[in-house]
Amino acid sequence: MVHVTLESKLSFGQSRSRHQVSSNLYRVVINGEDGEYYEYDSIEAESFSEACRKGQALAHGMMDVQYIEVYQIA
């Protein structure tokens, strides 16, 4: 089965210059076919694809995945 993955980067404005946030943190939302979803904040990964795999592994067996959203927390 093929899963669509949406990628995005989130920025928290001017406070970023004072408080550096690791660019290796991701928010992953696993969306199911029946409208259910699981949301995982602060997944540490080296890339969008690794964050996607980690989020999918956390939701494994809990739902039929329709698509996955991955947001980089920057």
N, CA, C, O and CB atoms as a CASP TS submission, in Angstrom:
PFRMAT TS
TARGET T0000
AUTHOR 0000-0000-0000
METHOD Language model
MODEL 1
PARENT N/A
ATOM      1  N   MET     1       0.833  -1.170   0.000  1.00  0.00           N
ATOM      2  CA  MET     1       0.000   0.000   0.000  1.00  0.00           C
ATOM      3  C   MET     1       0.888   1.246   0.000  1.00  0.00           C
ATOM      4  O   MET     1       1.900   1.285   0.699  1.00  0.00           O
ATOM      5  CB  MET     1      -0.953  -0.009   1.211  1.00  0.00           C
ATOM      6  N   VAL     2       0.523   2.240  -0.762  1.00  0.00           N
ATOM      7  CA  VAL     2       1.270   3.489  -0.862  1.00  0.00           C
ATOM      8  C   VAL     2       0.638   4.519   0.069  1.00  0.00           C
ATOM      9  O   VAL     2      -0.582   4.683   0.077  1.00  0.00           O
ATOM     10  CB  VAL     2       1.297   4.010  -2.331  1.00  0.00           C
ATOM     11  N   HIS     3       1.462   5.214   0.854  1.00  0.00           N
ATOM     12  CA  HIS     3       0.987   6.256   1.753  1.00  0.00           C
ATOM     13  C   HIS     3       1.516   7.595   1.277  1.00  0.00           C
ATOM     14  O   HIS     3       2.702   7.725   0.972  1.00  0.00           O
ATOM     15  CB  HIS     3       1.422   5.979   3.213  1.00  0.00           C
ATOM     16  N   VAL     4       0.651   8.581   1.212  1.00  0.00           N
ATOM     17  CA  VAL     4       1.046   9.935   0.848  1.00  0.00           C
ATOM     18  C   VAL     4       1.582  10.617   2.097  1.00  0.00           C
ATOM     19  O   VAL     4       0.978  10.519   3.166  1.00  0.00           O
ATOM     20  CB  VAL     4      -0.149  10.735   0.233  1.00  0.00           C
ATOM     21  N   THR     5       2.710  11.308   1.971  1.00  0.00           N
ATOM     22  CA  THR     5       3.304  12.038   3.086  1.00  0.00           C
ATOM     23  C   THR     5       3.371  13.511   2.732  1.00  0.00           C
ATOM     24  O   THR     5       3.933  13.882   1.702  1.00  0.00           O
ATOM     25  CB  THR     5       4.711  11.490   3.430  1.00  0.00           C
ATOM     26  N   LEU     6       2.794  14.358   3.593  1.00  0.00           N
ATOM     27  CA  LEU     6       2.849  15.800   3.417  1.00  0.00           C
ATOM     28  C   LEU     6       3.948  16.342   4.313  1.00  0.00           C
ATOM     29  O   LEU     6       4.031  15.972   5.485  1.00  0.00           O
ATOM     30  CB  LEU     6       1.478  16.468   3.738  1.00  0.00           C
ATOM     31  N   GLU     7       4.799  17.220   3.773  1.00  0.00           N
ATOM     32  CA  GLU     7       5.910  17.771   4.535  1.00  0.00           C
ATOM     33  C   GLU     7       5.751  19.272   4.655  1.00  0.00           C
ATOM     34  O   GLU     7       5.298  19.927   3.715  1.00  0.00           O
ATOM     35  CB  GLU     7       7.255  17.421   3.880  1.00  0.00           C
ATOM     36  N   SER     8       6.121  19.828   5.809  1.00  0.00           N
ATOM     37  CA  SER     8       6.044  21.258   6.017  1.00  0.00           C
ATOM     38  C   SER     8       7.044  21.669   7.089  1.00  0.00           C
ATOM     39  O   SER     8       7.452  20.846   7.909  1.00  0.00           O
ATOM     40  CB  SER     8       4.617  21.678   6.407  1.00  0.00           C
ATOM     41  N   LYS     9       7.442  22.941   7.085  1.00  0.00           N
ATOM     42  CA  LYS     9       8.318  23.484   8.117  1.00  0.00           C
ATOM     43  C   LYS     9       7.550  24.560   8.868  1.00  0.00           C
ATOM     44  O   LYS     9       6.918  25.425   8.262  1.00  0.00           O
ATOM     45  CB  LYS     9       9.639  24.056   7.505  1.00  0.00           C
ATOM     46  N   LEU    10       7.612  24.499  10.201  1.00  0.00           N
ATOM     47  CA  LEU    10       6.945  25.486  11.043  1.00  0.00           C
ATOM     48  C   LEU    10       7.988  26.423  11.625  1.00  0.00           C
ATOM     49  O   LEU    10       9.052  25.978  12.054  1.00  0.00           O
ATOM     50  CB  LEU    10       6.128  24.801  12.171  1.00  0.00           C
ATOM     51  N   SER    11       7.694  27.713  11.644  1.00  0.00           N
ATOM     52  CA  SER    11       8.605  28.683  12.219  1.00  0.00           C
ATOM     53  C   SER    11       7.872  29.433  13.311  1.00  0.00           C
ATOM     54  O   SER    11       6.684  29.725  13.180  1.00  0.00           O
ATOM     55  CB  SER    11       9.153  29.654  11.142  1.00  0.00           C
ATOM     56  N   PHE    12       8.574  29.746  14.390  1.00  0.00           N
ATOM     57  CA  PHE    12       7.952  30.412  15.513  1.00  0.00           C
ATOM     58  C   PHE    12       8.317  31.888  15.606  1.00  0.00           C
ATOM     59  O   PHE    12       8.353  32.431  16.710  1.00  0.00           O
ATOM     60  CB  PHE    12       8.331  29.719  16.778  1.00  0.00           C
ATOM     61  N   GLY    13       8.584  32.544  14.508  1.00  0.00           N
ATOM     62  CA  GLY    13       8.804  33.979  14.468  1.00  0.00           C
ATOM     63  C   GLY    13      10.129  34.442  15.034  1.00  0.00           C
ATOM     64  O   GLY    13      11.130  33.727  14.981  1.00  0.00           O
ATOM     65  N   GLN    14      10.123  35.653  15.580  1.00  0.00           N
ATOM     66  CA  GLN    14      11.336  36.316  16.030  1.00  0.00           C
ATOM     67  C   GLN    14      11.984  35.655  17.229  1.00  0.00           C
ATOM     68  O   GLN    14      13.193  35.790  17.411  1.00  0.00           O
ATOM     69  CB  GLN    14      11.039  37.726  16.355  1.00  0.00           C
ATOM     70  N   SER    15      11.229  34.945  18.056  1.00  0.00           N
ATOM     71  CA  SER    15      11.819  34.335  19.242  1.00  0.00           C
ATOM     72  C   SER    15      12.830  33.251  18.890  1.00  0.00           C
ATOM     73  O   SER    15      13.583  32.797  19.751  1.00  0.00           O
ATOM     74  CB  SER    15      10.732  33.754  20.120  1.00  0.00           C
ATOM     75  N   ARG    16      12.848  32.842  17.646  1.00  0.00           N
ATOM     76  CA  ARG    16      13.778  31.804  17.200  1.00  0.00           C
ATOM     77  C   ARG    16      15.231  32.228  17.376  1.00  0.00           C
ATOM     78  O   ARG    16      16.086  31.398  17.683  1.00  0.00           O
ATOM     79  CB  ARG    16      13.517  31.458  15.743  1.00  0.00           C
ATOM     80  N   SER    17      15.520  33.527  17.182  1.00  0.00           N
ATOM     81  CA  SER    17      16.895  33.983  17.301  1.00  0.00           C
ATOM     82  C   SER    17      17.409  33.872  18.742  1.00  0.00           C
ATOM     83  O   SER    17      18.605  33.673  18.956  1.00  0.00           O
ATOM     84  CB  SER    17      17.007  35.421  16.814  1.00  0.00           C
ATOM     85  N   ARG    18      16.524  33.998  19.720  1.00  0.00           N
ATOM     86  CA  ARG    18      16.931  33.891  21.109  1.00  0.00           C
ATOM     87  C   ARG    18      16.965  32.446  21.598  1.00  0.00           C
ATOM     88  O   ARG    18      17.911  32.030  22.267  1.00  0.00           O
ATOM     89  CB  ARG    18      16.005  34.700  21.974  1.00  0.00           C
ATOM     90  N   HIS    19      15.949  31.704  21.266  1.00  0.00           N
ATOM     91  CA  HIS    19      15.810  30.334  21.749  1.00  0.00           C
ATOM     92  C   HIS    19      15.933  29.385  20.570  1.00  0.00           C
ATOM     93  O   HIS    19      14.972  29.173  19.832  1.00  0.00           O
ATOM     94  CB  HIS    19      14.455  30.128  22.484  1.00  0.00           C
ATOM     95  N   GLN    20      17.091  28.828  20.399  1.00  0.00           N
ATOM     96  CA  GLN    20      17.309  27.917  19.283  1.00  0.00           C
ATOM     97  C   GLN    20      16.600  26.593  19.541  1.00  0.00           C
ATOM     98  O   GLN    20      16.791  25.971  20.586  1.00  0.00           O
ATOM     99  CB  GLN    20      18.815  27.687  19.056  1.00  0.00           C
ATOM    100  N   VAL    21      15.784  26.168  18.584  1.00  0.00           N
ATOM    101  CA  VAL    21      15.089  24.890  18.655  1.00  0.00           C
ATOM    102  C   VAL    21      15.796  23.941  17.703  1.00  0.00           C
ATOM    103  O   VAL    21      16.151  24.321  16.587  1.00  0.00           O
ATOM    104  CB  VAL    21      13.563  25.034  18.301  1.00  0.00           C
ATOM    105  N   SER    22      15.995  22.729  18.137  1.00  0.00           N
ATOM    106  CA  SER    22      16.674  21.751  17.289  1.00  0.00           C
ATOM    107  C   SER    22      15.904  21.552  15.990  1.00  0.00           C
ATOM    108  O   SER    22      14.686  21.368  16.007  1.00  0.00           O
ATOM    109  CB  SER    22      16.834  20.409  18.028  1.00  0.00           C
ATOM    110  N   SER    23      16.610  21.588  14.867  1.00  0.00           N
ATOM    111  CA  SER    23      15.955  21.380  13.571  1.00  0.00           C
ATOM    112  C   SER    23      15.693  19.906  13.319  1.00  0.00           C
ATOM    113  O   SER    23      15.211  19.537  12.249  1.00  0.00           O
ATOM    114  CB  SER    23      16.806  21.958  12.439  1.00  0.00           C
ATOM    115  N   ASN    24      16.007  19.059  14.294  1.00  0.00           N
ATOM    116  CA  ASN    24      15.784  17.629  14.147  1.00  0.00           C
ATOM    117  C   ASN    24      14.476  17.193  14.801  1.00  0.00           C
ATOM    118  O   ASN    24      14.240  15.994  14.949  1.00  0.00           O
ATOM    119  CB  ASN    24      16.945  16.857  14.743  1.00  0.00           C
ATOM    120  N   LEU    25      13.622  18.138  15.195  1.00  0.00           N
ATOM    121  CA  LEU    25      12.345  17.795  15.807  1.00  0.00           C
ATOM    122  C   LEU    25      11.224  17.909  14.783  1.00  0.00           C
ATOM    123  O   LEU    25      11.160  18.866  14.012  1.00  0.00           O
ATOM    124  CB  LEU    25      12.062  18.700  17.018  1.00  0.00           C
ATOM    125  N   TYR    26      10.354  16.926  14.791  1.00  0.00           N
ATOM    126  CA  TYR    26       9.248  16.872  13.834  1.00  0.00           C
ATOM    127  C   TYR    26       7.941  16.576  14.554  1.00  0.00           C
ATOM    128  O   TYR    26       7.923  15.925  15.598  1.00  0.00           O
ATOM    129  CB  TYR    26       9.514  15.808  12.751  1.00  0.00           C
ATOM    130  N   ARG    27       6.862  17.059  13.985  1.00  0.00           N
ATOM    131  CA  ARG    27       5.509  16.724  14.422  1.00  0.00           C
ATOM    132  C   ARG    27       4.927  15.840  13.333  1.00  0.00           C
ATOM    133  O   ARG    27       4.930  16.219  12.161  1.00  0.00           O
ATOM    134  CB  ARG    27       4.618  18.019  14.676  1.00  0.00           C
ATOM    135  N   VAL    28       4.425  14.663  13.702  1.00  0.00           N
ATOM    136  CA  VAL    28       3.896  13.708  12.738  1.00  0.00           C
ATOM    137  C   VAL    28       2.444  13.417  13.063  1.00  0.00           C
ATOM    138  O   VAL    28       2.103  13.104  14.203  1.00  0.00           O
ATOM    139  CB  VAL    28       4.724  12.406  12.733  1.00  0.00           C
ATOM    140  N   VAL    29       1.589  13.523  12.051  1.00  0.00           N
ATOM    141  CA  VAL    29       0.172  13.211  12.193  1.00  0.00           C
ATOM    142  C   VAL    29      -0.142  12.047  11.260  1.00  0.00           C
ATOM    143  O   VAL    29       0.024  12.153  10.045  1.00  0.00           O
ATOM    144  CB  VAL    29      -0.729  14.460  11.873  1.00  0.00           C
ATOM    145  N   ILE    30      -0.597  10.936  11.839  1.00  0.00           N
ATOM    146  CA  ILE    30      -0.971   9.750  11.071  1.00  0.00           C
ATOM    147  C   ILE    30      -2.485   9.771  10.940  1.00  0.00           C
ATOM    148  O   ILE    30      -3.192   9.688  11.945  1.00  0.00           O
ATOM    149  CB  ILE    30      -0.464   8.417  11.756  1.00  0.00           C
ATOM    150  N   ASN    31      -2.998   9.881   9.708  1.00  0.00           N
ATOM    151  CA  ASN    31      -4.439   9.958   9.454  1.00  0.00           C
ATOM    152  C   ASN    31      -4.954   8.624   8.937  1.00  0.00           C
ATOM    153  O   ASN    31      -4.394   8.040   8.010  1.00  0.00           O
ATOM    154  CB  ASN    31      -4.760  11.081   8.446  1.00  0.00           C
ATOM    155  N   GLY    32      -6.035   8.154   9.558  1.00  0.00           N
ATOM    156  CA  GLY    32      -6.612   6.872   9.191  1.00  0.00           C
ATOM    157  C   GLY    32      -7.741   7.010   8.187  1.00  0.00           C
ATOM    158  O   GLY    32      -8.219   8.111   7.916  1.00  0.00           O
ATOM    159  N   GLU    33      -8.162   5.876   7.638  1.00  0.00           N
ATOM    160  CA  GLU    33      -9.215   5.864   6.621  1.00  0.00           C
ATOM    161  C   GLU    33     -10.590   6.202   7.189  1.00  0.00           C
ATOM    162  O   GLU    33     -11.466   6.634   6.440  1.00  0.00           O
ATOM    163  CB  GLU    33      -9.266   4.512   5.953  1.00  0.00           C
ATOM    164  N   ASP    34     -10.804   6.017   8.494  1.00  0.00           N
ATOM    165  CA  ASP    34     -12.104   6.278   9.112  1.00  0.00           C
ATOM    166  C   ASP    34     -12.175   7.634   9.793  1.00  0.00           C
ATOM    167  O   ASP    34     -13.068   7.865  10.608  1.00  0.00           O
ATOM    168  CB  ASP    34     -12.418   5.201  10.111  1.00  0.00           C
ATOM    169  N   GLY    35     -11.247   8.543   9.476  1.00  0.00           N
ATOM    170  CA  GLY    35     -11.244   9.880  10.055  1.00  0.00           C
ATOM    171  C   GLY    35     -10.494   9.975  11.373  1.00  0.00           C
ATOM    172  O   GLY    35     -10.355  11.068  11.922  1.00  0.00           O
ATOM    173  N   GLU    36     -10.012   8.864  11.888  1.00  0.00           N
ATOM    174  CA  GLU    36      -9.242   8.905  13.126  1.00  0.00           C
ATOM    175  C   GLU    36      -7.807   9.320  12.825  1.00  0.00           C
ATOM    176  O   GLU    36      -7.333   9.176  11.698  1.00  0.00           O
ATOM    177  CB  GLU    36      -9.274   7.535  13.839  1.00  0.00           C
ATOM    178  N   TYR    37      -7.126   9.830  13.832  1.00  0.00           N
ATOM    179  CA  TYR    37      -5.732  10.227  13.625  1.00  0.00           C
ATOM    180  C   TYR    37      -4.958  10.128  14.933  1.00  0.00           C
ATOM    181  O   TYR    37      -5.530  10.189  16.021  1.00  0.00           O
ATOM    182  CB  TYR    37      -5.649  11.661  13.060  1.00  0.00           C
ATOM    183  N   TYR    38      -3.659   9.975  14.801  1.00  0.00           N
ATOM    184  CA  TYR    38      -2.735  10.006  15.929  1.00  0.00           C
ATOM    185  C   TYR    38      -1.725  11.096  15.645  1.00  0.00           C
ATOM    186  O   TYR    38      -1.204  11.209  14.536  1.00  0.00           O
ATOM    187  CB  TYR    38      -2.034   8.618  16.154  1.00  0.00           C
ATOM    188  N   GLU    39      -1.456  11.893  16.658  1.00  0.00           N
ATOM    189  CA  GLU    39      -0.546  13.022  16.511  1.00  0.00           C
ATOM    190  C   GLU    39       0.630  12.843  17.462  1.00  0.00           C
ATOM    191  O   GLU    39       0.443  12.645  18.662  1.00  0.00           O
ATOM    192  CB  GLU    39      -1.274  14.366  16.781  1.00  0.00           C
ATOM    193  N   TYR    40       1.831  12.912  16.926  1.00  0.00           N
ATOM    194  CA  TYR    40       3.048  12.758  17.723  1.00  0.00           C
ATOM    195  C   TYR    40       3.886  14.019  17.593  1.00  0.00           C
ATOM    196  O   TYR    40       4.314  14.378  16.496  1.00  0.00           O
ATOM    197  CB  TYR    40       3.861  11.507  17.275  1.00  0.00           C
ATOM    198  N   ASP    41       4.118  14.690  18.710  1.00  0.00           N
ATOM    199  CA  ASP    41       4.945  15.893  18.731  1.00  0.00           C
ATOM    200  C   ASP    41       6.357  15.538  19.168  1.00  0.00           C
ATOM    201  O   ASP    41       6.565  14.579  19.911  1.00  0.00           O
ATOM    202  CB  ASP    41       4.340  16.962  19.667  1.00  0.00           C
ATOM    203  N   SER    42       7.303  16.301  18.712  1.00  0.00           N
ATOM    204  CA  SER    42       8.699  16.188  19.138  1.00  0.00           C
ATOM    205  C   SER    42       9.338  14.839  18.828  1.00  0.00           C
ATOM    206  O   SER    42      10.014  14.254  19.674  1.00  0.00           O
ATOM    207  CB  SER    42       8.791  16.443  20.601  1.00  0.00           C
ATOM    208  N   ILE    43       9.121  14.355  17.620  1.00  0.00           N
ATOM    209  CA  ILE    43       9.838  13.168  17.165  1.00  0.00           C
ATOM    210  C   ILE    43      11.202  13.619  16.661  1.00  0.00           C
ATOM    211  O   ILE    43      11.288  14.480  15.786  1.00  0.00           O
ATOM    212  CB  ILE    43       9.040  12.401  16.048  1.00  0.00           C
ATOM    213  N   GLU    44      12.253  13.050  17.201  1.00  0.00           N
ATOM    214  CA  GLU    44      13.605  13.424  16.790  1.00  0.00           C
ATOM    215  C   GLU    44      14.039  12.524  15.641  1.00  0.00           C
ATOM    216  O   GLU    44      14.009  11.298  15.750  1.00  0.00           O
ATOM    217  CB  GLU    44      14.605  13.322  17.982  1.00  0.00           C
ATOM    218  N   ALA    45      14.443  13.150  14.534  1.00  0.00           N
ATOM    219  CA  ALA    45      14.845  12.405  13.339  1.00  0.00           C
ATOM    220  C   ALA    45      15.810  13.260  12.523  1.00  0.00           C
ATOM    221  O   ALA    45      15.905  14.470  12.724  1.00  0.00           O
ATOM    222  CB  ALA    45      13.602  12.001  12.483  1.00  0.00           C
ATOM    223  N   GLU    46      16.518  12.621  11.606  1.00  0.00           N
ATOM    224  CA  GLU    46      17.478  13.306  10.745  1.00  0.00           C
ATOM    225  C   GLU    46      16.844  13.849   9.467  1.00  0.00           C
ATOM    226  O   GLU    46      17.439  14.694   8.799  1.00  0.00           O
ATOM    227  CB  GLU    46      18.605  12.370  10.389  1.00  0.00           C
ATOM    228  N   SER    47      15.637  13.375   9.113  1.00  0.00           N
ATOM    229  CA  SER    47      14.993  13.813   7.871  1.00  0.00           C
ATOM    230  C   SER    47      13.476  13.626   7.980  1.00  0.00           C
ATOM    231  O   SER    47      12.978  12.993   8.911  1.00  0.00           O
ATOM    232  CB  SER    47      15.555  13.025   6.648  1.00  0.00           C
ATOM    233  N   PHE    48      12.760  14.190   7.009  1.00  0.00           N
ATOM    234  CA  PHE    48      11.312  14.009   6.953  1.00  0.00           C
ATOM    235  C   PHE    48      10.949  12.535   6.824  1.00  0.00           C
ATOM    236  O   PHE    48      10.015  12.060   7.469  1.00  0.00           O
ATOM    237  CB  PHE    48      10.720  14.801   5.786  1.00  0.00           C
ATOM    238  N   SER    49      11.691  11.815   5.988  1.00  0.00           N
ATOM    239  CA  SER    49      11.355  10.405   5.772  1.00  0.00           C
ATOM    240  C   SER    49      11.588   9.574   7.028  1.00  0.00           C
ATOM    241  O   SER    49      10.813   8.662   7.317  1.00  0.00           O
ATOM    242  CB  SER    49      12.176   9.838   4.615  1.00  0.00           C
ATOM    243  N   GLU    50      12.642   9.876   7.776  1.00  0.00           N
ATOM    244  CA  GLU    50      12.886   9.148   9.022  1.00  0.00           C
ATOM    245  C   GLU    50      11.797   9.462  10.049  1.00  0.00           C
ATOM    246  O   GLU    50      11.335   8.564  10.753  1.00  0.00           O
ATOM    247  CB  GLU    50      14.277   9.502   9.592  1.00  0.00           C
ATOM    248  N   ALA    51      11.380  10.741  10.139  1.00  0.00           N
ATOM    249  CA  ALA    51      10.299  11.114  11.048  1.00  0.00           C
ATOM    250  C   ALA    51       9.004  10.410  10.657  1.00  0.00           C
ATOM    251  O   ALA    51       8.242   9.976  11.521  1.00  0.00           O
ATOM    252  CB  ALA    51      10.097  12.639  11.051  1.00  0.00           C
ATOM    253  N   CYS    52       8.757  10.297   9.356  1.00  0.00           N
ATOM    254  CA  CYS    52       7.577   9.592   8.854  1.00  0.00           C
ATOM    255  C   CYS    52       7.619   8.131   9.285  1.00  0.00           C
ATOM    256  O   CYS    52       6.622   7.599   9.774  1.00  0.00           O
ATOM    257  CB  CYS    52       7.489   9.698   7.315  1.00  0.00           C
ATOM    258  N   ARG    53       8.746   7.489   9.110  1.00  0.00           N
ATOM    259  CA  ARG    53       8.890   6.073   9.495  1.00  0.00           C
ATOM    260  C   ARG    53       8.695   5.874  10.992  1.00  0.00           C
ATOM    261  O   ARG    53       8.036   4.924  11.412  1.00  0.00           O
ATOM    262  CB  ARG    53      10.268   5.544   9.083  1.00  0.00           C
ATOM    263  N   LYS    54       9.268   6.772  11.803  1.00  0.00           N
ATOM    264  CA  LYS    54       9.120   6.657  13.248  1.00  0.00           C
ATOM    265  C   LYS    54       7.665   6.851  13.674  1.00  0.00           C
ATOM    266  O   LYS    54       7.161   6.111  14.518  1.00  0.00           O
ATOM    267  CB  LYS    54      10.015   7.675  13.954  1.00  0.00           C
ATOM    268  N   GLY    55       6.993   7.839  13.095  1.00  0.00           N
ATOM    269  CA  GLY    55       5.571   8.063  13.408  1.00  0.00           C
ATOM    270  C   GLY    55       4.716   6.894  12.987  1.00  0.00           C
ATOM    271  O   GLY    55       3.816   6.480  13.718  1.00  0.00           O
ATOM    272  N   GLN    56       4.990   6.360  11.816  1.00  0.00           N
ATOM    273  CA  GLN    56       4.237   5.211  11.316  1.00  0.00           C
ATOM    274  C   GLN    56       4.468   3.987  12.207  1.00  0.00           C
ATOM    275  O   GLN    56       3.539   3.216  12.447  1.00  0.00           O
ATOM    276  CB  GLN    56       4.638   4.897   9.859  1.00  0.00           C
ATOM    277  N   ALA    57       5.685   3.806  12.692  1.00  0.00           N
ATOM    278  CA  ALA    57       5.987   2.684  13.575  1.00  0.00           C
ATOM    279  C   ALA    57       5.219   2.816  14.899  1.00  0.00           C
ATOM    280  O   ALA    57       4.757   1.819  15.454  1.00  0.00           O
ATOM    281  CB  ALA    57       7.507   2.604  13.839  1.00  0.00           C
ATOM    282  N   LEU    58       5.088   4.052  15.398  1.00  0.00           N
ATOM    283  CA  LEU    58       4.342   4.267  16.638  1.00  0.00           C
ATOM    284  C   LEU    58       2.860   3.938  16.475  1.00  0.00           C
ATOM    285  O   LEU    58       2.226   3.457  17.415  1.00  0.00           O
ATOM    286  CB  LEU    58       4.503   5.708  17.101  1.00  0.00           C
ATOM    287  N   ALA    59       2.305   4.192  15.295  1.00  0.00           N
ATOM    288  CA  ALA    59       0.878   3.955  15.042  1.00  0.00           C
ATOM    289  C   ALA    59       0.615   2.571  14.448  1.00  0.00           C
ATOM    290  O   ALA    59      -0.533   2.236  14.155  1.00  0.00           O
ATOM    291  CB  ALA    59       0.332   5.025  14.105  1.00  0.00           C
ATOM    292  N   HIS    60       1.648   1.775  14.267  1.00  0.00           N
ATOM    293  CA  HIS    60       1.521   0.470  13.623  1.00  0.00           C
ATOM    294  C   HIS    60       0.480  -0.409  14.323  1.00  0.00           C
ATOM    295  O   HIS    60       0.508  -0.593  15.540  1.00  0.00           O
ATOM    296  CB  HIS    60       2.874  -0.239  13.607  1.00  0.00           C
ATOM    297  N   GLY    61      -0.427  -0.938  13.523  1.00  0.00           N
ATOM    298  CA  GLY    61      -1.436  -1.851  14.031  1.00  0.00           C
ATOM    299  C   GLY    61      -2.645  -1.192  14.669  1.00  0.00           C
ATOM    300  O   GLY    61      -3.605  -1.881  15.013  1.00  0.00           O
ATOM    301  N   MET    62      -2.624   0.135  14.839  1.00  0.00           N
ATOM    302  CA  MET    62      -3.745   0.816  15.484  1.00  0.00           C
ATOM    303  C   MET    62      -4.790   1.309  14.489  1.00  0.00           C
ATOM    304  O   MET    62      -5.923   1.586  14.882  1.00  0.00           O
ATOM    305  CB  MET    62      -3.237   1.979  16.296  1.00  0.00           C
ATOM    306  N   MET    63      -4.436   1.425  13.204  1.00  0.00           N
ATOM    307  CA  MET    63      -5.382   1.932  12.213  1.00  0.00           C
ATOM    308  C   MET    63      -4.895   1.613  10.811  1.00  0.00           C
ATOM    309  O   MET    63      -3.735   1.251  10.609  1.00  0.00           O
ATOM    310  CB  MET    63      -5.583   3.446  12.375  1.00  0.00           C
ATOM    311  N   ASP    64      -5.800   1.752   9.838  1.00  0.00           N
ATOM    312  CA  ASP    64      -5.429   1.673   8.426  1.00  0.00           C
ATOM    313  C   ASP    64      -5.042   3.082   7.993  1.00  0.00           C
ATOM    314  O   ASP    64      -5.884   3.980   7.967  1.00  0.00           O
ATOM    315  CB  ASP    64      -6.607   1.092   7.535  1.00  0.00           C
ATOM    316  N   VAL    65      -3.774   3.274   7.655  1.00  0.00           N
ATOM    317  CA  VAL    65      -3.246   4.604   7.351  1.00  0.00           C
ATOM    318  C   VAL    65      -3.710   5.060   5.973  1.00  0.00           C
ATOM    319  O   VAL    65      -3.581   4.334   4.987  1.00  0.00           O
ATOM    320  CB  VAL    65      -1.709   4.606   7.424  1.00  0.00           C
ATOM    321  N   GLN    66      -4.255   6.283   5.921  1.00  0.00           N
ATOM    322  CA  GLN    66      -4.637   6.891   4.648  1.00  0.00           C
ATOM    323  C   GLN    66      -3.530   7.824   4.162  1.00  0.00           C
ATOM    324  O   GLN    66      -3.100   7.736   3.012  1.00  0.00           O
ATOM    325  CB  GLN    66      -5.973   7.660   4.787  1.00  0.00           C
ATOM    326  N   TYR    67      -3.071   8.718   5.037  1.00  0.00           N
ATOM    327  CA  TYR    67      -1.940   9.584   4.692  1.00  0.00           C
ATOM    328  C   TYR    67      -1.256  10.070   5.960  1.00  0.00           C
ATOM    329  O   TYR    67      -1.814   9.995   7.055  1.00  0.00           O
ATOM    330  CB  TYR    67      -2.406  10.786   3.836  1.00  0.00           C
ATOM    331  N   ILE    68      -0.031  10.571   5.792  1.00  0.00           N
ATOM    332  CA  ILE    68       0.807  10.997   6.906  1.00  0.00           C
ATOM    333  C   ILE    68       1.253  12.434   6.656  1.00  0.00           C
ATOM    334  O   ILE    68       1.662  12.785   5.549  1.00  0.00           O
ATOM    335  CB  ILE    68       2.038  10.050   7.083  1.00  0.00           C
ATOM    336  N   GLU    69       1.167  13.262   7.700  1.00  0.00           N
ATOM    337  CA  GLU    69       1.643  14.642   7.622  1.00  0.00           C
ATOM    338  C   GLU    69       2.891  14.753   8.484  1.00  0.00           C
ATOM    339  O   GLU    69       2.911  14.248   9.606  1.00  0.00           O
ATOM    340  CB  GLU    69       0.539  15.661   8.085  1.00  0.00           C
ATOM    341  N   VAL    70       3.937  15.409   7.977  1.00  0.00           N
ATOM    342  CA  VAL    70       5.168  15.601   8.729  1.00  0.00           C
ATOM    343  C   VAL    70       5.516  17.089   8.695  1.00  0.00           C
ATOM    344  O   VAL    70       5.630  17.684   7.624  1.00  0.00           O
ATOM    345  CB  VAL    70       6.334  14.729   8.147  1.00  0.00           C
ATOM    346  N   TYR    71       5.685  17.680   9.879  1.00  0.00           N
ATOM    347  CA  TYR    71       6.034  19.097  10.004  1.00  0.00           C
ATOM    348  C   TYR    71       7.344  19.210  10.764  1.00  0.00           C
ATOM    349  O   TYR    71       7.503  18.629  11.838  1.00  0.00           O
ATOM    350  CB  TYR    71       4.905  19.901  10.722  1.00  0.00           C
ATOM    351  N   GLN    72       8.286  19.965  10.196  1.00  0.00           N
ATOM    352  CA  GLN    72       9.543  20.198  10.910  1.00  0.00           C
ATOM    353  C   GLN    72       9.339  21.371  11.847  1.00  0.00           C
ATOM    354  O   GLN    72       8.836  22.420  11.444  1.00  0.00           O
ATOM    355  CB  GLN    72      10.729  20.467   9.921  1.00  0.00           C
ATOM    356  N   ILE    73       9.730  21.192  13.093  1.00  0.00           N
ATOM    357  CA  ILE    73       9.621  22.250  14.090  1.00  0.00           C
ATOM    358  C   ILE    73      10.941  22.994  14.083  1.00  0.00           C
ATOM    359  O   ILE    73      11.963  22.473  14.530  1.00  0.00           O
ATOM    360  CB  ILE    73       9.281  21.682  15.522  1.00  0.00           C
ATOM    361  N   ALA    74      10.914  24.228  13.568  1.00  0.00           N
ATOM    362  CA  ALA    74      12.148  25.005  13.430  1.00  0.00           C
ATOM    363  C   ALA    74      12.065  26.303  14.185  1.00  0.00           C
ATOM    364  O   ALA    74      13.017  27.083  14.178  1.00  0.00           O
ATOM    365  CB  ALA    74      12.448  25.281  11.971  1.00  0.00           C
TER
END
